[in-house]
Amino acid sequence: MKVKVMGGFLAWFLVSFLLSIAALSVMMLYASTYVEAASYIDASHLITMSSS
């Protein structure tokens, strides 16, 4: 009985760990694309400012 509980807890821990890793990677991906877009917009804005 105790082994079953331990196994279930281990499985739950593993699943939650994988989910947190997946969420973190997705957040990092969104953050990197957002930063790239922001820097691109910033650069184009600066270029238009200097050319005018």
C-alpha positions in Angstrom: 0.0 0.0 0.0 2.8 2.4 0.9 4.7 1.6 -2.3 1.6 2.4 -4.3 1.2 5.8 -2.6 4.9 6.6 -3.1 4.6 5.6 -6.8 1.6 7.8 -7.2 3.3 10.7 -5.5 6.4 10.2 -7.7 4.3 10.1 -10.8 2.5 13.3 -9.8 5.8 15.0 -9.0 7.2 14.0 -12.4 4.1 15.3 -14.3 4.1 18.6 -12.4 7.8 18.9 -13.0 7.4 18.3 -16.7 4.5 20.7 -16.9 6.5 23.5 -15.2 9.4 22.9 -17.6 7.1 23.1 -20.6 5.4 26.3 -19.2 8.8 27.8 -18.6 10.1 27.0 -22.1 6.9 28.5 -23.6 7.3 31.6 -21.5 11.0 31.9 -22.6 10.0 31.5 -26.2 7.4 34.2 -25.9 9.8 36.5 -24.1 12.5 36.1 -26.7 10.2 36.8 -29.6 8.7 39.8 -27.7 12.2 41.2 -27.0 13.2 40.6 -30.7 10.1 42.4 -31.9 10.6 45.3 -29.4 14.2 45.8 -30.4 13.2 45.6 -34.1 10.5 48.2 -33.6 12.9 50.3 -31.6 15.6 50.1 -34.3 13.1 51.0 -37.1 11.8 53.8 -35.0 15.3 55.2 -34.4 16.0 54.9 -38.2 12.9 56.8 -39.1 13.6 59.4 -36.5 17.2 60.0 -37.8 16.2 60.0 -41.4 13.5 62.7 -41.0 
